[in-house]
Amino acid sequence: MDEGIAVQMEDNLPSIEHTLRPIVFVSWFLGVGIARPPKCPKAVTIILRIIHFGLCSVAIDSFTSNQILNINCENYIYKIMYYMNKVMCYVSTHYYVYHGIEQYEKWPELMSKIKKLDRKIRRETPMNDLPIEVVEVLAILATFGPLFIIIYAYYYFIRPEDTVASELRLYYTIAQSLINNFIFDVIVYVLYHRFQTINKLIMQLDKQINAPQITSKIRCIRKLHN
């Protein structure tokens, strides 16, 4: 009876997939990484990656190519910076498209393994994902920092002679790189938080007086590590 109630309570708790939903959606929407919303069709992800590819490689480049022709030929430093920026954007956008399609099935596998681990841990001790949510919010805010240059983009269309469109693409690429790194950091923190909970279970063995209870806990902890 108690086990049935415990299983029902576990089912009512939010899964790790639900906890990570905001940062997963941001990463997927910006067209980077392998994270994606649950039950998202592969065709939608491919179309979104192609849109980002076109945005970075074609649309904005049509503005910058016209501007570079108006720069004095003696300004070699600016030209070097421009072409380095261009190469970086092309390489990153090609990689994001390939990586997102090639590793499409890896994200559900990772979420499934973490959910199995969560079920085993919650049978032994409660677990709070609030620290993960805090880190997730900070990561999203840090990512949208470069995207706040939408004001800069608006100013570009009003006063194009005072702005450089290539900077818009650079800021956009920075935001993609940030969320790609942040979601990896958040996943690592999720795993760290889980194994930290397991270590707390090990520390509780010192408080167990009954030998059979200690043996039972050791068996459960071994299953968690396996």
C-alpha positions as CSV (number, residue, x, y, z in Angstrom):
1,M,0.0,0.0,0.0
2,D,2.8,2.4,1.0
3,E,4.7,1.5,-2.1
4,G,1.7,2.3,-4.3
5,I,1.3,5.7,-2.7
6,A,5.0,6.4,-3.1
7,V,4.9,5.5,-6.8
8,Q,1.8,7.7,-7.3
9,M,3.6,10.7,-5.6
10,E,6.6,10.1,-7.8
11,D,4.3,10.3,-10.9
12,N,2.8,13.6,-9.7
13,L,6.2,15.3,-9.3
14,P,7.6,17.3,-12.2
15,S,10.1,15.4,-14.3
16,I,13.5,16.7,-15.2
17,E,12.2,17.2,-18.7
18,H,9.6,19.6,-17.3
19,T,12.1,21.4,-15.2
20,L,14.5,22.0,-18.1
21,R,11.7,23.0,-20.5
22,P,12.5,26.8,-20.6
23,I,16.2,26.5,-21.4
24,V,15.5,23.6,-23.8
25,F,13.1,25.6,-25.8
26,V,15.4,28.6,-25.9
27,S,18.3,26.4,-27.2
28,W,16.0,24.7,-29.7
29,F,14.5,28.1,-30.9
30,L,18.0,29.6,-31.4
31,G,18.9,26.5,-33.5
32,V,21.8,25.1,-31.5
33,G,22.6,21.9,-29.6
34,I,20.6,18.7,-29.5
35,A,18.1,19.8,-26.9
36,R,14.5,19.9,-28.2
37,P,11.0,20.0,-26.8
38,P,9.4,16.6,-26.2
39,K,7.6,15.0,-29.2
40,C,9.0,17.7,-31.5
41,P,8.9,16.5,-35.2
42,K,12.3,16.2,-36.8
43,A,11.1,18.1,-39.8
44,V,10.3,21.2,-37.7
45,T,13.8,21.1,-36.2
46,I,15.4,20.8,-39.6
47,I,13.3,23.7,-41.0
48,L,14.3,25.8,-38.0
49,R,18.0,25.1,-38.4
50,I,17.8,26.0,-42.1
51,I,16.1,29.3,-41.2
52,H,18.9,30.1,-38.8
53,F,21.4,29.1,-41.4
54,G,19.9,31.4,-44.0
55,L,19.6,34.2,-41.5
56,C,23.3,34.1,-40.5
57,S,24.7,33.2,-43.9
58,V,22.5,35.0,-46.5
59,A,20.1,37.6,-45.1
60,I,22.5,39.7,-43.0
61,D,25.4,39.1,-45.3
62,S,23.6,40.9,-48.1
63,F,23.9,44.1,-46.0
64,T,27.5,43.6,-44.9
65,S,28.8,42.8,-48.4
66,N,27.5,46.2,-49.6
67,Q,29.1,48.0,-46.7
68,I,32.6,46.4,-47.0
69,L,32.8,47.7,-50.6
70,N,32.5,51.2,-49.3
71,I,35.4,50.8,-46.9
72,N,38.7,52.4,-47.8
73,C,41.0,49.8,-49.2
74,E,43.7,50.8,-46.7
75,N,41.6,49.8,-43.8
76,Y,43.0,46.3,-43.7
77,I,42.3,45.7,-40.0
78,Y,38.6,46.2,-40.4
79,K,38.6,43.9,-43.4
80,I,40.4,41.2,-41.4
81,M,37.9,41.5,-38.6
82,Y,35.0,41.4,-41.0
83,Y,36.2,38.2,-42.8
84,M,37.1,36.5,-39.5
85,N,33.6,37.2,-38.3
86,K,32.1,35.9,-41.6
87,V,34.1,32.6,-41.4
88,M,33.1,32.1,-37.8
89,C,29.5,32.5,-38.6
90,Y,29.6,30.2,-41.6
91,V,31.4,27.4,-39.7
92,S,29.1,27.7,-36.6
93,T,25.9,27.7,-38.7
94,H,27.0,24.7,-40.7
95,Y,28.0,22.8,-37.5
96,Y,24.7,23.6,-35.7
97,V,22.7,22.2,-38.6
98,Y,24.7,19.1,-38.9
99,H,24.9,18.5,-35.1
100,G,21.2,19.0,-34.5
101,I,20.2,16.6,-37.3
102,E,22.9,13.9,-36.7
103,Q,22.3,13.8,-32.9
104,Y,18.6,14.2,-33.0
105,E,17.7,11.1,-31.0
106,K,20.4,11.5,-28.3
107,W,18.4,14.1,-26.3
108,P,15.4,11.8,-25.5
109,E,17.8,9.0,-24.6
110,L,19.6,11.3,-22.1
111,M,16.3,12.5,-20.6
112,S,15.1,8.9,-20.2
113,K,18.2,7.9,-18.3
114,I,18.0,10.9,-16.0
115,K,14.3,10.2,-15.3
116,K,15.1,6.6,-14.4
117,L,17.8,7.8,-12.0
118,D,15.3,10.3,-10.5
119,R,12.7,7.5,-9.9
120,K,15.3,5.4,-8.0
121,I,16.5,8.4,-5.9
122,R,13.0,9.5,-5.0
123,R,12.2,6.1,-3.7
124,E,14.9,6.6,-1.0
125,T,14.8,10.4,-0.3
126,P,13.0,13.5,-1.5
127,M,14.8,15.7,-4.0
128,N,14.5,19.4,-4.7
129,D,15.2,20.8,-8.1
130,L,14.9,24.5,-7.1
131,P,18.7,25.1,-7.4
132,I,18.6,23.8,-11.0
133,E,15.7,26.2,-11.8
134,V,17.7,29.1,-10.4
135,V,20.7,28.2,-12.5
136,E,18.4,27.8,-15.5
137,V,16.9,31.2,-15.1
138,L,20.4,32.8,-14.8
139,A,21.6,31.0,-17.9
140,I,18.6,32.3,-19.9
141,L,19.0,35.9,-18.7
142,A,22.7,35.8,-19.6
143,T,21.8,34.4,-23.1
144,F,19.3,37.1,-23.8
145,G,21.8,39.8,-22.9
146,P,23.3,39.9,-26.4
147,L,19.8,39.6,-27.9
148,F,18.8,42.8,-26.4
149,I,20.6,44.5,-29.3
150,I,17.2,44.5,-31.0
151,I,17.3,48.2,-30.1
152,Y,20.5,48.3,-32.1
153,A,18.8,46.6,-35.0
154,Y,16.0,49.1,-34.9
155,Y,18.5,51.9,-34.9
156,Y,20.2,50.3,-37.9
157,F,17.1,50.6,-40.0
158,I,16.7,54.3,-38.9
159,R,20.3,55.4,-39.2
160,P,22.1,52.7,-41.3
161,E,25.0,55.0,-42.0
162,D,25.9,55.0,-38.3
163,T,25.8,51.3,-37.7
164,V,27.5,48.1,-39.1
165,A,25.2,45.2,-39.8
166,S,27.9,42.6,-39.3
167,E,27.8,43.5,-35.6
168,L,24.2,42.3,-35.5
169,R,25.3,38.9,-36.8
170,L,28.1,38.7,-34.3
171,Y,25.8,39.4,-31.4
172,Y,23.4,36.8,-32.6
173,T,26.2,34.2,-32.9
174,I,27.4,35.1,-29.4
175,A,23.9,34.4,-28.1
176,Q,23.8,31.0,-29.9
177,S,27.2,30.1,-28.5
178,L,26.2,31.1,-25.0
179,I,23.0,29.0,-24.9
180,N,24.8,26.1,-26.4
181,N,27.4,26.2,-23.6
182,F,24.9,27.0,-20.8
183,I,22.6,24.1,-21.6
184,F,25.6,21.7,-21.3
185,D,26.5,23.3,-18.0
186,V,23.0,22.9,-16.7
187,I,22.9,19.2,-17.6
188,V,26.2,18.7,-15.8
189,Y,24.8,20.6,-12.8
190,V,21.7,18.3,-12.9
191,L,23.9,15.2,-12.8
192,Y,26.0,16.8,-10.0
193,H,22.9,17.5,-8.0
194,R,21.7,13.9,-8.4
195,F,24.9,12.4,-7.2
196,Q,25.2,14.9,-4.4
197,T,21.8,13.5,-3.2
198,I,23.2,10.0,-3.4
199,N,26.2,11.0,-1.3
200,K,23.9,12.4,1.3
201,L,22.3,9.0,1.5
202,I,25.7,7.5,2.1
203,M,26.3,9.9,4.9
204,Q,23.0,8.9,6.5
205,L,24.5,5.4,7.0
206,D,26.3,6.7,10.0
207,K,23.0,7.3,11.7
208,Q,21.6,3.8,11.0
209,I,21.8,1.7,14.1
210,N,20.2,-1.5,12.8
211,A,22.6,-3.6,10.7
212,P,19.8,-4.9,8.3
213,Q,18.8,-1.2,7.6
214,I,22.4,-0.4,6.7
215,T,22.6,-3.4,4.4
216,S,19.4,-2.4,2.7
217,K,20.6,1.2,2.2
218,I,24.0,0.0,0.7
219,R,22.1,-2.2,-1.8
220,C,19.9,0.7,-2.9
221,I,22.9,3.0,-3.3
222,R,24.7,0.4,-5.4
223,K,21.7,0.2,-7.6
224,L,21.7,4.0,-8.0
225,H,25.4,4.0,-9.0
226,N,24.7,1.3,-11.5
